[in-house]
Amino acid sequence: MKTLVTLLLSIALVGLMSAQTATTKNDDPGAAARQQQLELLRQAEEARRKAIIDAELNGIEVRVKDVARFRGVRNNQLQGIGLIVGLNGTGDTKNTPFTATLLANAMRERTVIDPKQLKSKNVAVVFVTAELPAFASPGNRIDISVQSGGDATSLQGGYLLRTPLYGPADAETAYAVAMGPVSIGGFNVSSGGSSVQKNHTTVGRLPEMGIVEQSVATEIVFAGKLYLELHQADLTTAQRLAAKLNETRPEYAAMALDGGTVQLNLPEGKSPVQAMSDIEGIRFMSDTEATVVISENTGTIVMGGNVRLGPAVVGKGSLTIRIEQELLISQPGPFSRGTTVVAEQTRVEAQEDPAQVTMMGPTTTVADLARIFQALRISATDMIAILQALRAQGALKARIRVQ
């Protein structure tokens, strides 16, 4: 009988526990959803880490045209000296005497004038620059930039007179001619000793206001061979590129000559343009260098995903000192014939925040480092100092480039 009673009590207890569990689940219907969300986040983090490791080992997929160019395919820099007219009294002053000389030379086609008679402040001497793209043909339009060469205060509202542009190796042949209204993308307004300025008003642009007059001969085939030149030299990337080309286009017999150049044979029956177009779209795995780029002027830090750190301890503390001066005024009592006394009292306060220390384990990733910086709540200046100190200590396994 006792055994039967004990069995019945056990069954009732199990049923009660089951009911309580079911009630708990019903009371918190979002628990399962939250658990599922956490699991998805964990899987995403794991997939991200695997992707970073895979990129370190095998590189990232890119097109050939995005990381390399063919030898001979390049832009050419052009330069000239021109005059901008139509300024509202913001041009060069008499402190820039060559402005009047250039203006007199420009007017000499129609009349002869003494440069000393020209005192216009509506004219400014500018350096005119442009880049002539590869394969540019006569008649193509290019963008023009102008920069003040005198003491003009603004080029706003100016018009560039016809200016020939020359190449660095040929000062006799004008490869392009520029002329048109100048856009400075800003303004400079002053009145009554006050002024408001936006952007640089002594630098301007003339979009598509340059006309190509002479094309530049472009040589792309050298003794029956083409040469691919990487934008950023890297031995691993050059070797991977040559291997990919030999795998997909064996007729080119690709060979990496060094970290920045891959040599190709031009197959018979193919023009250089056909070969270049065929190769530019090929995808391969480009290696990525572990690099940290720091711009101290703007406080910007960019770190590659393959940056790694060795074991290190980072401590960060701050000391704040405040010095204040107070004036103490002592007034004499009424009818006491006393004088008012003014004295200065200096108060110095020093406050030091407790140092924040964190430990970084081996193979710490960029994501781990970002979380550490966020937890320490440090400024960009402190981050730059910590990264440079880690590099000096040897824990940061990456190159640092300071801009």
SVG drawing of the C-alpha trace seen along z (x, -y; Angstrom):
<svg xmlns="http://www.w3.org/2000/svg" viewBox="-2 -108 64 110">
<polyline fill="none" stroke="black" stroke-width="0.4" points="0.0,0.0 2.8,-2.4 4.5,-1.5 1.4,-2.4 1.0,-5.7 4.7,-6.6 4.3,-5.8 1.2,-8.0 3.0,-10.9 6.0,-10.5 3.7,-10.7 2.0,-13.7 5.3,-15.5 6.6,-14.8 3.3,-16.1 3.5,-19.3 7.1,-20.0 6.1,-19.5 3.2,-21.9 5.5,-24.4 8.0,-24.2 5.2,-24.6 3.9,-27.6 7.3,-29.2 7.7,-28.8 4.3,-30.2 5.1,-33.2 8.2,-34.1 7.3,-33.3 10.2,-35.5 12.9,-33.4 13.2,-31.0 13.3,-33.8 16.1,-35.5 18.0,-32.3 17.7,-31.8 18.9,-35.3 21.9,-34.9 22.8,-31.7 22.5,-33.4 24.8,-36.2 27.3,-33.6 27.2,-31.8 27.7,-35.2 30.7,-36.0 32.2,-32.6 31.6,-33.0 33.2,-36.4 36.3,-35.1 36.6,-32.3 36.3,-34.7 39.1,-36.9 41.4,-33.8 40.6,-32.7 41.4,-36.1 44.7,-36.0 45.6,-32.7 44.2,-32.9 43.7,-36.7 40.7,-38.5 39.2,-38.1 39.8,-41.0 39.9,-41.8 43.2,-42.3 42.2,-45.8 41.6,-46.9 45.1,-46.1 47.3,-46.4 47.8,-48.3 49.6,-47.6 53.0,-49.3 52.6,-52.3 49.0,-52.9 49.3,-56.0 48.2,-59.6 50.4,-62.5 50.6,-65.8 50.1,-69.1 50.8,-72.6 50.6,-76.2 50.4,-79.7 47.3,-81.7 45.3,-84.8 41.9,-85.0 39.9,-88.1 36.6,-89.5 37.3,-89.5 35.6,-92.0 38.6,-93.8 40.0,-90.6 42.8,-90.0 46.6,-90.6 47.9,-93.9 51.0,-95.9 53.0,-93.5 52.7,-91.0 54.3,-93.0 54.4,-90.1 50.6,-90.1 50.7,-93.4 53.4,-92.0 51.4,-88.9 48.3,-90.9 50.2,-93.3 51.5,-90.3 48.0,-88.9 46.8,-92.2 49.7,-92.6 47.9,-90.6 45.5,-93.6 47.4,-96.6 50.7,-97.6 50.5,-98.7 53.0,-99.6 52.7,-97.1 53.2,-100.0 49.9,-101.5 48.0,-98.4 46.9,-98.5 43.7,-96.5 42.9,-94.4 40.4,-92.4 43.1,-90.1 45.0,-87.3 47.9,-85.1 47.2,-81.4 49.0,-78.1 46.8,-75.9 47.2,-72.1 45.5,-69.0 46.0,-65.3 45.9,-63.9 44.4,-60.4 46.0,-57.5 44.6,-57.1 43.1,-60.6 42.4,-61.8 42.3,-65.4 38.9,-66.9 38.4,-65.0 37.6,-67.2 39.4,-67.1 39.1,-68.7 41.2,-71.7 42.5,-73.1 43.7,-76.6 45.7,-77.9 46.5,-81.5 50.2,-82.4 50.1,-86.0 48.4,-87.7 44.8,-87.5 42.3,-87.1 39.6,-85.3 39.1,-83.8 35.3,-83.9 33.5,-85.0 36.6,-84.9 37.1,-83.7 40.2,-81.9 41.6,-83.2 42.8,-80.7 45.8,-78.9 48.0,-76.3 49.1,-73.4 52.5,-71.6 54.0,-68.3 57.0,-67.9 59.3,-66.6 58.1,-68.8 57.8,-72.5 57.1,-73.4 54.0,-71.3 50.7,-72.3 48.8,-69.1 45.7,-70.8 44.1,-74.3 42.0,-75.5 39.5,-78.3 36.2,-79.1 34.5,-80.2 36.1,-79.2 34.2,-77.4 35.7,-77.7 33.0,-75.8 33.0,-78.4 32.8,-82.1 34.6,-84.9 32.6,-87.9 33.9,-90.8 32.5,-94.0 33.3,-96.4 36.4,-94.5 34.5,-91.2 34.7,-88.3 33.2,-85.0 34.9,-82.4 34.0,-78.9 36.6,-76.6 39.8,-77.9 38.8,-80.8 42.2,-81.0 41.9,-77.5 39.3,-76.6 38.2,-74.1 37.0,-74.1 35.1,-70.9 35.6,-69.6 36.9,-73.1 40.1,-71.7 40.3,-70.5 42.9,-67.9 44.9,-69.3 47.6,-66.6 47.5,-63.0 50.5,-61.2 52.0,-58.2 51.4,-55.2 53.7,-52.2 52.2,-49.0 54.1,-46.2 57.8,-45.8 59.6,-43.3 56.5,-41.2 55.7,-41.2 53.1,-42.9 53.9,-43.9 51.3,-44.0 52.4,-46.4 50.8,-46.2 49.6,-49.4 51.1,-48.2 54.0,-45.9 53.7,-42.6 55.6,-39.4 52.8,-37.1 50.2,-39.0 52.5,-39.0 53.0,-35.2 49.3,-34.5 48.5,-36.6 51.0,-34.8 49.7,-31.4 46.1,-32.4 47.0,-33.6 48.9,-30.4 45.9,-28.4 43.2,-30.2 45.2,-31.7 48.3,-29.5 49.0,-31.0 50.3,-34.2 53.1,-32.3 52.9,-34.6 55.9,-35.0 56.4,-37.2 59.6,-39.2 59.5,-40.8 56.9,-42.0 55.5,-44.6 55.7,-43.3 54.3,-40.2 55.5,-39.5 53.2,-38.2 53.8,-36.9 51.5,-38.4 50.0,-35.4 50.0,-35.4 46.8,-36.5 45.8,-38.7 46.0,-42.4 47.3,-44.2 43.9,-45.6 42.2,-42.2 44.8,-40.7 44.5,-43.5 40.7,-43.3 40.9,-39.5 43.2,-39.8 41.7,-42.8 38.5,-40.9 40.2,-37.8 39.7,-37.4 42.3,-36.1 43.2,-36.1 45.2,-39.2 47.2,-39.2 46.5,-41.9 49.2,-43.4 48.7,-43.9 48.8,-47.7 47.6,-50.4 47.1,-53.8 47.1,-56.8 46.2,-60.3 47.2,-62.5 45.7,-65.6 42.2,-64.2 42.5,-61.6 41.5,-58.8 42.7,-55.3 42.2,-52.5 43.3,-48.9 43.3,-45.9 41.3,-42.8 44.5,-40.7 46.3,-42.8 47.3,-40.7 48.7,-41.5 50.8,-39.5 50.4,-39.3 50.6,-42.8 49.2,-44.8 47.7,-48.2 47.3,-50.8 45.6,-54.1 45.2,-56.8 44.8,-60.6 45.8,-63.5 43.8,-66.7 45.2,-69.8 43.1,-72.9 44.5,-76.3 42.1,-79.1 42.6,-82.6 40.0,-84.3 39.8,-88.0 39.3,-88.6 37.8,-92.1 38.0,-93.4 35.6,-96.3 36.2,-98.5 33.5,-99.1 31.3,-102.1 32.8,-105.4 36.1,-103.6 38.2,-105.6 39.6,-102.4 40.4,-101.5 39.2,-98.7 41.8,-96.0 41.9,-93.6 44.0,-90.5 44.4,-87.5 44.1,-83.9 45.3,-81.0 43.7,-77.7 45.3,-74.5 43.4,-71.3 44.7,-68.0 42.5,-65.0 43.9,-61.7 41.6,-59.1 42.4,-55.5 44.4,-53.8 42.5,-51.4 44.4,-48.2 43.5,-45.5 45.3,-42.3 45.5,-41.3 46.1,-37.7 48.0,-36.3 46.5,-36.6 44.2,-39.4 42.1,-40.5 41.1,-44.0 37.6,-43.3 39.0,-42.4 41.1,-45.5 38.1,-47.7 36.2,-46.3 39.1,-47.0 39.3,-50.6 35.6,-51.0 35.7,-49.5 38.5,-51.9 36.6,-54.9 39.7,-56.5 40.0,-59.3 41.5,-58.9 44.7,-60.6 45.1,-57.9 44.4,-55.2 47.1,-56.5 49.6,-56.6 48.7,-53.1 49.1,-51.7 52.5,-53.3 53.6,-52.0 52.4,-48.5 54.4,-48.7 57.5,-49.9 57.1,-47.1 56.7,-44.5 53.2,-43.3 51.6,-44.9 52.3,-42.6 51.6,-45.2 53.1,-48.1 52.2,-51.6 51.8,-54.4 51.5,-57.9 49.9,-60.4"/>
</svg>
